[in-house]
Amino acid sequence: MIYLIFFVLICFIILIMFANKKQRKSLWNRHVVITGGSSGIGKAIAILAAQDGAHVSILARNVEKLDDAFREIKKYIVTEDQIITRVPVDVSCLEAVENNLLEIEETIAPIFMLVNCAGFAACGRLEDLTERDIKSLVDVNLLGTIYSTKALIGRFKKRREGIIVMTSSVVGLMGMFGYSAYSACKFGLRGLAESLIMELKPYNVSVTLALPPDTDTPGFENENKSKPLETKLMSEAGGLHKSETVAKQILEDALRGHLFSYVGFESFILTTLCIGMSPFSSIIELIIQFILLGPLRLIGAFYIKQFENIVLKCFKNPNIQEKKD
Ligand SMILES: NC(=O)c1ccc[n+]([C@@H]2O[C@H](COP(=O)([O-])OP(=O)(O)OC[C@H]3O[C@@H](n4cnc5c(N)ncnc54)[C@H](OP(=O)(O)O)[C@@H]3O)[C@@H](O)[C@H]2O)c1
């Protein structure tokens, strides 16, 4: 019986993949802007865009990291005409973001794709986060994306083309122990993405919400320093993904105009389960979601139960942390 359910599930996944196959847009000679392009997932996307023949502008705060990334990305250009630029800017300042984006539009080329990747996670129980932690989480992860998008959206609409990527997270679809403030920001991006999709429908501008799983990046390494044991135990099951794999999937989904970009079977289950009032791209996709939602709720319940057990186990055995260390 279990094999039959598994077989039917695999058939549905294959069907979804075909149902979702939209034409892939080209980046050749196009201008791609990536906030947070000096490190991790953002830098991996910048390299792929350079390999696809795009002009690439990366935005971040630290000038040294920007310089290093600039030199690395340059190695991947495929024509001498390609322009790679680095812009030191803090995305949590609207005025600075607007000025810098308008300047690179005028000096390099009209921007075709905006990838909002600047962000970071600070883990911990809510009562242990400082006011500064909470404010900077909101400023960078949520406001940073709103500001960069707001700065360009009018131009995209006028030109009747454009692609916007927002980097949320798996915890942008489900809450998880230790991610309270971060998760709130990443949930916010979903509301932003889905509202914008409605606003942009007539203008040929697409929005993709990326939901990366745990990905091996400097940011993730940093995040691990403050991660409670409960969070570590819950994340262990999902494994760690390479930034190149995640970047490739994000770029592929964005260029095909998909709303969600996810990696791996568990993220597929979660995304389908949380589909709610999200727009659908075809009737086949809608039917598949309609059929799968019930059975997936049971699989989801199994995960939730496991997470609850982890929380209770750690609560009842406070020494477990020391043993683990
Ligand atoms: N890695 C994961 O497991 C994972 C999972 C889910 C979602 N994500 C999300 O994916 C995105 C990228 O994460 P990552 O792991 O690749 O992180 P990362 O390696 O730390 O890279 C983050 C990038 O954002 C830039 N940045 C941070 N704050 C900024 C600010 N205020 N203004 C402008 N740039 C800023 C950083 O440069 P500067 O510090 O120099 O500014 C850096 O270029 C984030 O939004 C993160 O929340 C990551």
The ligand as an SDF file (V2000), in Angstrom:
LIG
                    3D

 48 52  0  0  0  0  0  0  0  0999 V2000
   21.8300   30.0250    3.7840 N   0  0  0  0  0  0  0  0  0  0  0  0
   20.6600   29.5250    4.1420 C   0  0  0  0  0  0  0  0  0  0  0  0
   20.5650   28.4190    4.7000 O   0  0  0  0  0  0  0  0  0  0  0  0
   19.3910   30.2810    3.8310 C   0  0  0  0  0  0  0  0  0  0  0  0
   18.1730   29.5910    3.9630 C   0  0  0  0  0  0  0  0  0  0  0  0
   16.9950   30.2870    3.6920 C   0  0  0  0  0  0  0  0  0  0  0  0
   17.0290   31.6070    3.2870 C   0  0  0  0  0  0  0  0  0  0  0  0
   18.2250   32.2320    3.1700 N   0  0  0  0  0  0  0  0  0  0  0  0
   18.2080   33.6370    2.7450 C   0  0  0  0  0  0  0  0  0  0  0  0
   19.0060   33.7720    1.5940 O   0  0  0  0  0  0  0  0  0  0  0  0
   19.5880   35.0650    1.5470 C   0  0  0  0  0  0  0  0  0  0  0  0
   21.0880   34.9400    1.3640 C   0  0  0  0  0  0  0  0  0  0  0  0
   21.6100   34.2290    2.4580 O   0  0  0  0  0  0  0  0  0  0  0  0
   23.0990   33.6370    2.4710 P   0  0  0  0  0  0  0  0  0  0  0  0
   23.0570   32.4560    3.3510 O   0  0  0  0  0  0  0  0  0  0  0  0
   23.6230   33.5360    1.1000 O   0  0  0  0  0  0  0  0  0  0  0  0
   23.8340   34.8120    3.3080 O   0  0  0  0  0  0  0  0  0  0  0  0
   25.3080   35.4350    3.2250 P   0  0  0  0  0  0  0  0  0  0  0  0
   26.2840   34.4560    2.6980 O   0  0  0  0  0  0  0  0  0  0  0  0
   25.5650   36.0000    4.5850 O   0  0  0  0  0  0  0  0  0  0  0  0
   25.1010   36.6400    2.2060 O   0  0  0  0  0  0  0  0  0  0  0  0
   24.2930   37.7270    2.5750 C   0  0  0  0  0  0  0  0  0  0  0  0
   24.5370   38.8660    1.6330 C   0  0  0  0  0  0  0  0  0  0  0  0
   23.6720   39.9450    1.9860 O   0  0  0  0  0  0  0  0  0  0  0  0
   24.4470   41.1320    2.1480 C   0  0  0  0  0  0  0  0  0  0  0  0
   23.7820   42.0030    3.1170 N   0  0  0  0  0  0  0  0  0  0  0  0
   23.4780   41.7420    4.4080 C   0  0  0  0  0  0  0  0  0  0  0  0
   22.9070   42.8010    4.9750 N   0  0  0  0  0  0  0  0  0  0  0  0
   22.8370   43.7800    4.0180 C   0  0  0  0  0  0  0  0  0  0  0  0
   22.3660   45.1100    3.9960 C   0  0  0  0  0  0  0  0  0  0  0  0
   21.8280   45.6910    5.0730 N   0  0  0  0  0  0  0  0  0  0  0  0
   22.4640   45.8090    2.8250 N   0  0  0  0  0  0  0  0  0  0  0  0
   23.0030   45.2480    1.7320 C   0  0  0  0  0  0  0  0  0  0  0  0
   23.4800   43.9920    1.7000 N   0  0  0  0  0  0  0  0  0  0  0  0
   23.3930   43.2690    2.8310 C   0  0  0  0  0  0  0  0  0  0  0  0
   25.8110   40.6250    2.6300 C   0  0  0  0  0  0  0  0  0  0  0  0
   26.8680   41.5460    2.4100 O   0  0  0  0  0  0  0  0  0  0  0  0
   27.2890   42.6560    3.5190 P   0  0  0  0  0  0  0  0  0  0  0  0
   27.2370   41.9900    4.8490 O   0  0  0  0  0  0  0  0  0  0  0  0
   28.6550   43.0860    3.1030 O   0  0  0  0  0  0  0  0  0  0  0  0
   26.3020   43.7630    3.3960 O   0  0  0  0  0  0  0  0  0  0  0  0
   25.9680   39.4200    1.7140 C   0  0  0  0  0  0  0  0  0  0  0  0
   26.3620   39.8140    0.4300 O   0  0  0  0  0  0  0  0  0  0  0  0
   19.1730   35.7440    2.8420 C   0  0  0  0  0  0  0  0  0  0  0  0
   18.0460   36.5510    2.5910 O   0  0  0  0  0  0  0  0  0  0  0  0
   18.8060   34.5990    3.7620 C   0  0  0  0  0  0  0  0  0  0  0  0
   17.8660   34.9850    4.7360 O   0  0  0  0  0  0  0  0  0  0  0  0
   19.4040   31.6030    3.4310 C   0  0  0  0  0  0  0  0  0  0  0  0
  1  2  1  0
  2  3  2  0
  2  4  1  0
  4  5  1  0
  4 48  2  0
  5  6  2  0
  6  7  1  0
  7  8  2  0
  8  9  1  0
  8 48  1  0
  9 10  1  0
  9 46  1  0
 10 11  1  0
 11 12  1  0
 11 44  1  0
 12 13  1  0
 13 14  1  0
 14 15  2  0
 14 16  1  0
 14 17  1  0
 17 18  1  0
 18 19  2  0
 18 20  1  0
 18 21  1  0
 21 22  1  0
 22 23  1  0
 23 24  1  0
 23 42  1  0
 24 25  1  0
 25 26  1  0
 25 36  1  0
 26 27  1  0
 26 35  1  0
 27 28  2  0
 28 29  1  0
 29 30  1  0
 29 35  2  0
 30 31  1  0
 30 32  2  0
 32 33  1  0
 33 34  2  0
 34 35  1  0
 36 37  1  0
 36 42  1  0
 37 38  1  0
 38 39  2  0
 38 40  1  0
 38 41  1  0
 42 43  1  0
 44 45  1  0
 44 46  1  0
 46 47  1  0
M  CHG  2   8   1  16  -1
M  END
$$$$
